[in-house]
């Protein structure tokens, strides 16, 4: 999205450079949408904004500056057609994330932007009229306008290690506590947690081996189920959709939607219980009437996992007990997978310290912020990438216009 600023200001001799930490740009983008890159969501603002946390109003100026249809046209005009799938999710027509990366890189270079890879910024200092940056390779850079778009902490192997939070704090901005979101929730007994790991352990490494319970459930995919979240015994929210049991725990679109609320509550010391309604279209009475034929309602792999977890010591539960369990398949949650494999980082630079109209930092002249470094995140479905693209464009435009006004 820096391409717009460069194309507009090139005739005025303004120089735009992107210092990329990694050997190649957009490594995290390559992972999104299971390698297919769900880069936006086609909903209008009224349907889009409920999926944004914690303050959707902050995103409004950036969203209307670059609504989903405008982003799709921008990419299509540069050789990347797109398609809309279930839930208004937008993907490249090729279903290949690499095509999105190649398109963006091509746009940036054609606009005259210097894209410099392997430039890990170590320090950012403010002098009287400029920002001075020092890189790990010994190079130094000076700029009148600086945009921090370093991402958060999720998937650190892609280069997201929280550098932007450090520089924001040094600039005097408040950084709200961060935590993983759109991540796997780990049921009690799902993983082989080492002895002495700590009774209050919340972050559970994805790489820990599965327990017998975990092995019986891993690989099960549930379609059109109901999911209810209970926090300290009280119903907090209910969702409906698809859910997966993976090597990490409970994931899938519905699991991800509730993970933000669950991780926050777990970090506050609350108890979390999830209840899955395997048959939201039938009540308990009708299910009980199925009697011995209840298993015909579920595929064999799901039925085996369901019985193993719901009735480990009762091979022949009665019809009423089965019906109740089908409507209230319950899991106490022990913890969650952390930044190593979460999709997005919640928390970040306080929105009160940033102008929503320009994305400039209040009280820090020439500093702009965009993307995941902000305390702004969203549900799964293309919303988070649209936050990144729209805030990136607005920050670039604002920085360019500010420089031109000198």
BELMOWO-V872060 format. One record per helix or strand. SS is the DSSP state (A for helix, B for strand). FROM is the first residue (numbers start at 1). TO is the last residue. If there is no record, write none. Layout:
# BELMOWO-V872060
ss=SS from=FROM to=TO
ss=SS from=FROM to=TO
This chain:
# BELMOWO-V872060
ss=A from=2 to=12
ss=B from=17 to=20
ss=A from=29 to=35
ss=B from=38 to=41
ss=A from=45 to=51
ss=B from=52 to=53
ss=A from=56 to=65
ss=A from=68 to=77
ss=B from=82 to=85
ss=A from=86 to=88
ss=B from=89 to=92
ss=A from=97 to=110
ss=B from=114 to=117
ss=B from=121 to=126
ss=B from=131 to=135
ss=B from=140 to=143
ss=B from=146 to=148
ss=A from=156 to=158
ss=A from=163 to=170
ss=B from=175 to=181
ss=B from=185 to=187
ss=B from=191 to=191
ss=B from=203 to=203
ss=B from=210 to=210
ss=A from=212 to=217
ss=B from=221 to=231
ss=B from=234 to=245
ss=B from=250 to=251
ss=A from=252 to=267
ss=B from=272 to=277
ss=A from=284 to=289
ss=A from=291 to=297
ss=A from=300 to=310
ss=A from=319 to=327
ss=B from=329 to=336
ss=B from=344 to=349
ss=A from=351 to=353
ss=B from=354 to=354
ss=B from=360 to=361
ss=B from=367 to=369
ss=A from=371 to=373
ss=B from=374 to=374
ss=B from=377 to=378
ss=A from=383 to=404
